[in-house]
Amino acid sequence: MDCSCVAADIAPPTIQALCLAGPTASGKSALALALAERVPVEIISVDSALVYRGLDIGTAKPTPAERAAVPHHLIDIREPTEIYSAADFARDATRLVTEIRARGRLPLLVGGTLLYFKALLEGLDELPPADAAVRRRLDERARQHGWPALHAELARVDPQAAARLPATDSQRIQRALEVWQLTGRPLSSFHTTKTRAAGADQTGAMPLFSLEPTDRAALQQRIAQRFDAMLAAGLLEEVEALRARSNLTPDLPALRCVGYRQAWQALDEGWPIATLRERGIIATRQLAKRQLTWLRSLPGRRVLPTDDAHPAQAQAWAAPLAAWLQGRASQPGHAPA
């Protein structure tokens, strides 16, 4: 691929970057790589799991060959012991957009962590940073009483947040209770005091395209196939290696990622592989459902419908996207109804 084109050749002048979102297993990475064959891009990962070193199989991390073919950013930038927040992402992505454009290429932001997209495109709420001590106390209470009990507690102090969270969403329940304990204010109250991040897109210069399946059952089948492939590639062995590190515990954000959480628990409790497979697939399907809900809340997105019975269809959007970016065709996809 010839990457010698100048910026004016690769996008309408008002576009600073292109955003590509979608639920897990929808074909985002395949589409990004197909687009890179037609347009000189550099990929900025929008994935809260890919930032961590050592989490490769369960995150479907791009292969060394893929990363050699197309520059990728915000992958393997943190140890699993470290925190990487939406504010960190917005700052890093803003810097990278400027640097990539200066090289005459188009920044292509690709991933399924919708909070990161929201932080970059809409700005951030002024929330307190994570507090490790508070989280440890909440984890201990959850081990004793279960997350449904903590969800009931959240319903008493922040009924608005509790109403939109299932009783099994431990990560978000913990965060809402953490904010309450640190500030004395419900998490929902911060959503009315949003401030703009430095890179917040106020001009539409970062259009968001969303790969969205037309066949939910087919997406669920692809999720199952993908989890089976991860197990075959050595997901359990990867988690065993992480468990062998004395500084890693399952309450770290990195190890709460779907797949890793279930594999760690399977090794703790001696689950048969069939149980791990079942629970991992269920958790991934729940993740995809949450991602689709988030996507529908993002204003101005362009939907790229896909029939997930044919995985190559996601890649087929590369040609119309490239034609639009090069000024040869109208904007692909459609606005949501």
N, C-alpha and C positions, 0 to 999 in steps of 0.2 A: 504494500500500500504506500502510495506516494503522499507524504505528509508535508510537502513543500508549499501547499496552497496558502495564500494569505487569508486573513480573517474574513475579508469581504467576499471571498469565494465560497465560504462554507455556511453562511447564515444571513438572513436579512439583518440589516445594520442595527435594528432595535433589540435583537436577541443577544443576551449576554451568555446564556447557558440553556441547556435543554434538560428537563427533568423527566425521568422515566420511572414510574412506580407501578405497584401491583402486588397482589397477594403472593405468598410463597408458592413456588412451583408453577408460576404463571408464564415463565419463559423470558423474564426480564434480562437475564444475563445473555441468553442466546440472541435476543434482539439487539442488545448493545453491541455484541461482537459482530453481528451481521451489519449493523449500521456503520461500525468502524471500518468495514471493508469498502464503504462507499464515501465516507466523509472523514476528514482528519479530526479525530476526537481524542481526548484523554478522559478516562472514566474516573469519576469521584464516587466511591462507594458510599451509599447511604444505608448502612447496615450496622447496627449496634453490636453484632457478634463478630463481624469480620475484622474489627479493630484489634482483636486479641490474638496474640501469638500463641501457637500451640493448639488452637481450636480450628482444625482444618476440615476434617471429614464431616462432622456434624453441622458445620456452617456452609457446606458446599462451596468452600473457598475457591476462587479461580485458580486454575492450575498454573504452574510455572510457565508453561508454553503460552497460555492465554495472556498472562501478565507480561511476557516478553513481546508478544505480538502487538499489544495495545497498552500504553501506560495506564496503570491503575494507581489510585491514591486512597489513603485512609484505610489501608489494610495492613495488619501486623504492626500497629503503632503503639500498642499498650500491652503490658503484662496482664495476665488474668487477675492479679491482685489489685489492679488500678481501676479507678473510676473514669469513665468517659461520658460526659454529659451532653445533652442537647445543645447547651451553650458552647461547649468545647467544639462540637461539630459545626455549629453556625459560624464560629470564628475561623476554624480551619478551612471550611468550604469557601467562605468569602475570600480568604487569601488565595486559595488555589484557583478559583475562577479568574481572578486578576492575573495570576502567573500563567495559566494555561492560555488565556487570550493573548497575552504578550508574546507567546510562542507561535501565534497564528493558528491556533487550533480551537475547537469548540469544546468547552467543558460539558460533559455528559454525566449528570448525576443519576445514579441507578441504585435502586434498593427498595426495601419494604419496611424500613423503620420510619413510619409516618410522622412520628414526633419530630424527627430530624428535619423532614421536609417542612413541617409546620413552623419550626423554629427559624429556618432559613427564609421561608417565603412570607410568613405572617408576623414574625417577632416572637418574643418570649415573655412568659409571665415571670414576675419577680419573686421566685420561689427560693427558699433557703437551700443551701447545699446539703448533700447527704451527710448524715451523722452516724458514724460507724457504731458508736455506743448505743444509740437509740435503736438502731436496726438489730443489734445483737439481742437487746432486751425483747423486742417484738418477736424475733425469731424464737427465742426461748419460750415465750408465752404461746406462740403458735404450736410449738412441739408439745406443750402440755395440754392445750385446750382445743387446738385445731383452728384453721383459718376461718371457718364459718363463725366461730365465736368472736374473732376479731372483726369480722365483717359486721356482726351485730353491734359491736361497740362503735364501729364507724358510723353505723346508721343513727346512733344516738347523738354523735357530735357533728356529723356532716351528712345528713340524710340525702342531700343532692348527689354527693359523690358516691355514696353507697348504692343509690338507686341505679346508677349506670355501670356498676361493677358486679360481676358474678361473685358469689361467695368463695369461689376457687381461685380467683385472680390474686394470688398471694403478693406478687410484686407491687401491684397498684394499691392494694389494700394497705400494705406496709408503708408505701410512700404517703398515702393520705393520712394515716395515723402519725407518721413521722412529722409531717408538716404541722399537724394539730399540736403535737407535743412540743415542737420547737417554737411555735409562734402563738399558740392559743387561738389560731384562726383556722376555719375550715378550708380545705384545699379549694373548694368551689369558689371561695371569695376572691382568690387570686386571679381567677379567670376574667375578672372585670378590671384588672389593673395592668393590662398588658403593655409592655414597652417594646419599642422596635429594636431589634438587633441591628448591628452595623450593616449586615448583609441583607436585611429584610427586603424582599422584592416588592416595591411599591409601584412599579411601573409596568408590570407584566413582561419584564425582560427575561424571565425564566419560565417559559410556558411548561405546564405539567401535563404529560401524557400518562394515561393509566391503562395498563393491560388488565382487562376484566373479563373473566370467563362467562360465556353464555350458557354453559352446561356445568352446574355445580357438582353433579355426580362424577363427571369426567375429571374435574379438578381433584376431587377426593381420591380418585383412582391414581392420578399422577402423584399425589402426596404419598400414598401407600407405596407405590413403586420407588419413589425417591428414598423413603425411609428404609425400605428393603435394601436398596443399593448402598446406603450408608452403613448398615449392619454388615453387609458383605465386604465392604471396604475396610472394616476394622474399627467402627465407632466405639465398641466396648473396650478394645485394646487402647484406643486413644484416651478414653476416660480413665482407664486403669493407670496409664502413665501420668495423668494429671493428679490422680489420687495419691500417687507415690510422692508427690511434692509436698513437703511438710508445711508449706505456707499457703496451701489452697484448701478452702472449705466450701461446702455446697451452698452456703448463704451468700457467697460473692455474686455480684450481678453477672459476671461472665459465665458462671456455672449455673445460673438460673435459665440460661437459654434453652429453648425447646430442644429436646433430644439429649442434651447434657444432663439436665435435671433428672430426667427419667432413667438415663443410664447409670448415673451416680446412685440413685435410689435402688435400682436393680442390683447393683453390686453390694450395697449396704444390706439389703434384705434377702438376697439370694433368689430373686425372681427367675423363673424359667424364661428363655429367650422369647417364647410366644407372648408372655405377659408384657415384657418390655416392648415388643413390636406393637401390640395392641395399644398400650398406653402412649407410646411415642406417636403413633399415627393419630390417635384421638387428640392429643395436645397440639399437633401440627395443624389439624383441621380447625381446631378452636382458634389458633393463631390466624389462619387464613380468614376466618369469619370476622375476627376483630379488625384485621387489616382492611377488609372490604368496607366495614362500617366507618373506619377512619377515612378512607378514600372518599366516601360519599359526603363527608363533612367538609372536604377541601373545595373551596370555591374556584371556579374557572378551569377545572380539569377538563381535558379532552379524552374521551373514552376510546380505547382501541379494543374492540370486542374480539375475543378469541374463542374458537371451538376447541376445547382442550382434548377432544378425541384425536386431534391432529397437532402434536406439539410444534411442528414446523410452521404452523400458521402465525405464531408470534413473530418468528423471524421474517415472515412475509411482509410485515409492516415496515421493514427496513427500507425498501425501495421507495414507497410513497413518502416516508419521512425524509429521506435524502433528497428527493425531488423537491419537496417543500423548502427544505433548508437551502437548496441551491436556487430557489426562485423559479422553479420550472413547473410547479403544481400548487394547488390549493392545500390548505391545512388538512391533514388526514384526521380520521376519527370523527367523533361528534360530541357536542355538548350534552351532558346528562339531561334527561327529561325532567 
